[in-house]
Amino acid sequence: MTRLSGKVALVTGATSGIGKAAALAFAREGARVVMAGRRAEAGEELRAQIEQAGGQALFVQTDVSQAGQVENLVNRAVERFGRLDCAFNNAATITNFSFTADISEEEFDHEINLNLKSVWLCLKYEIQQMLNQASPGGAIVNTSSVNGLGGTPGASLYSVSKSGILALTKSAALEYATKNIRVNALVAGAFNTPMLQGVITSFADRANLEQSAVENFYNERIPQGRIGRPGEAADVAVWLCSDEAGYVTGHSMIVDGGMSAAYR
């Protein structure tokens, strides 16, 4: 029997990168998967891929920084599959590479809404559902980043949001531990995703470097000598949502090939 057989799992940011790998991994482990993302065509293609492999899936086009859309997402999941057992709040972006004093108030609000408020909104509606359903309880994983363990020159808003996710995760874990709801964070290092490729391209352009030189810079900082595969992060999210992690809550699981080991 697969680890999540009969469970209902929600994945945000599911149309690419770690989120896409996670949707496939949850389905492979037997979960019925609800996927959220902004790109409807990519989401429907992923839904079809899961169903062609024998799984059950639903895609809901969602901007997770909007409360009404997140509430609708959870409602759609319950309407289709009856409950919510697992959630992987993974949607994120990097929109600003300015130094701190050069960031406008509008830019601050925009990135914090996309990367931090969105996770809080997902937690809010997911936890409400998990508390009120028959056989209450569930497991939630929020994607943070090694950038949230310290500062990042030129990406302070991303670091702030990812650091905030760690505090939000631990607070929710403490609040709902007696309600059979576990909340953990996946602290991601460098993974080969479209978002990271965008960061590498942007940095290379601004520094007048070849993209390969920036990729080598990442590889040299990682003790395992390579950028991670999205599926390696997805497998951790699946484990944290499974019964095998039943005594794990409030944990920040760092998955970075050892990149931050010398500093923590």
ChimeraX attribute file (.defattr): number of C-alpha atoms within 10 A of each C-alpha:
attribute: neighborCount
match mode: 1-to-1
recipient: residues
	/A:1	6
	/A:2	12
	/A:3	17
	/A:4	22
	/A:5	15
	/A:6	13
	/A:7	21
	/A:8	26
	/A:9	29
	/A:10	28
	/A:11	25
	/A:12	32
	/A:13	26
	/A:14	28
	/A:15	26
	/A:16	20
	/A:17	22
	/A:18	30
	/A:19	29
	/A:20	23
	/A:21	19
	/A:22	30
	/A:23	31
	/A:24	23
	/A:25	19
	/A:26	32
	/A:27	26
	/A:28	19
	/A:29	19
	/A:30	20
	/A:31	26
	/A:32	28
	/A:33	30
	/A:34	29
	/A:35	30
	/A:36	29
	/A:37	23
	/A:38	17
	/A:39	16
	/A:40	15
	/A:41	13
	/A:42	16
	/A:43	23
	/A:44	18
	/A:45	13
	/A:46	22
	/A:47	22
	/A:48	17
	/A:49	14
	/A:50	21
	/A:51	15
	/A:52	10
	/A:53	11
	/A:54	12
	/A:55	19
	/A:56	18
	/A:57	26
	/A:58	22
	/A:59	26
	/A:60	22
	/A:61	19
	/A:62	21
	/A:63	20
	/A:64	28
	/A:65	22
	/A:66	15
	/A:67	17
	/A:68	12
	/A:69	17
	/A:70	26
	/A:71	18
	/A:72	14
	/A:73	26
	/A:74	21
	/A:75	18
	/A:76	17
	/A:77	23
	/A:78	16
	/A:79	10
	/A:80	13
	/A:81	19
	/A:82	12
	/A:83	23
	/A:84	26
	/A:85	25
	/A:86	30
	/A:87	27
	/A:88	33
	/A:89	29
	/A:90	26
	/A:91	27
	/A:92	24
	/A:93	13
	/A:94	16
	/A:95	15
	/A:96	16
	/A:97	19
	/A:98	15
	/A:99	13
	/A:100	13
	/A:101	6
	/A:102	10
	/A:103	15
	/A:104	11
	/A:105	8
	/A:106	8
	/A:107	15
	/A:108	16
	/A:109	12
	/A:110	16
	/A:111	21
	/A:112	19
	/A:113	19
	/A:114	21
	/A:115	27
	/A:116	23
	/A:117	21
	/A:118	23
	/A:119	28
	/A:120	22
	/A:121	21
	/A:122	26
	/A:123	23
	/A:124	15
	/A:125	18
	/A:126	25
	/A:127	24
	/A:128	13
	/A:129	21
	/A:130	21
	/A:131	17
	/A:132	11
	/A:133	14
	/A:134	10
	/A:135	11
	/A:136	17
	/A:137	21
	/A:138	25
	/A:139	27
	/A:140	27
	/A:141	27
	/A:142	27
	/A:143	26
	/A:144	32
	/A:145	26
	/A:146	21
	/A:147	21
	/A:148	21
	/A:149	18
	/A:150	13
	/A:151	15
	/A:152	16
	/A:153	11
	/A:154	16
	/A:155	17
	/A:156	21
	/A:157	29
	/A:158	28
	/A:159	23
	/A:160	20
	/A:161	23
	/A:162	27
	/A:163	21
	/A:164	19
	/A:165	25
	/A:166	23
	/A:167	14
	/A:168	20
	/A:169	26
	/A:170	18
	/A:171	13
	/A:172	21
	/A:173	23
	/A:174	14
	/A:175	12
	/A:176	16
	/A:177	14
	/A:178	10
	/A:179	14
	/A:180	16
	/A:181	23
	/A:182	30
	/A:183	32
	/A:184	28
	/A:185	28
	/A:186	25
	/A:187	24
	/A:188	23
	/A:189	21
	/A:190	22
	/A:191	22
	/A:192	16
	/A:193	17
	/A:194	12
	/A:195	16
	/A:196	17
	/A:197	14
	/A:198	12
	/A:199	16
	/A:200	20
	/A:201	18
	/A:202	14
	/A:203	17
	/A:204	17
	/A:205	12
	/A:206	10
	/A:207	10
	/A:208	9
	/A:209	12
	/A:210	13
	/A:211	16
	/A:212	12
	/A:213	12
	/A:214	17
	/A:215	17
	/A:216	13
	/A:217	12
	/A:218	16
	/A:219	18
	/A:220	14
	/A:221	16
	/A:222	19
	/A:223	14
	/A:224	13
	/A:225	14
	/A:226	18
	/A:227	21
	/A:228	20
	/A:229	15
	/A:230	20
	/A:231	19
	/A:232	15
	/A:233	24
	/A:234	23
	/A:235	17
	/A:236	17
	/A:237	29
	/A:238	26
	/A:239	15
	/A:240	27
	/A:241	28
	/A:242	21
	/A:243	13
	/A:244	11
	/A:245	13
	/A:246	14
	/A:247	8
	/A:248	16
	/A:249	23
	/A:250	20
	/A:251	18
	/A:252	22
	/A:253	17
	/A:254	21
	/A:255	20
	/A:256	23
	/A:257	20
	/A:258	14
	/A:259	20
	/A:260	17
	/A:261	11
	/A:262	7
	/A:263	7
	/A:264	5
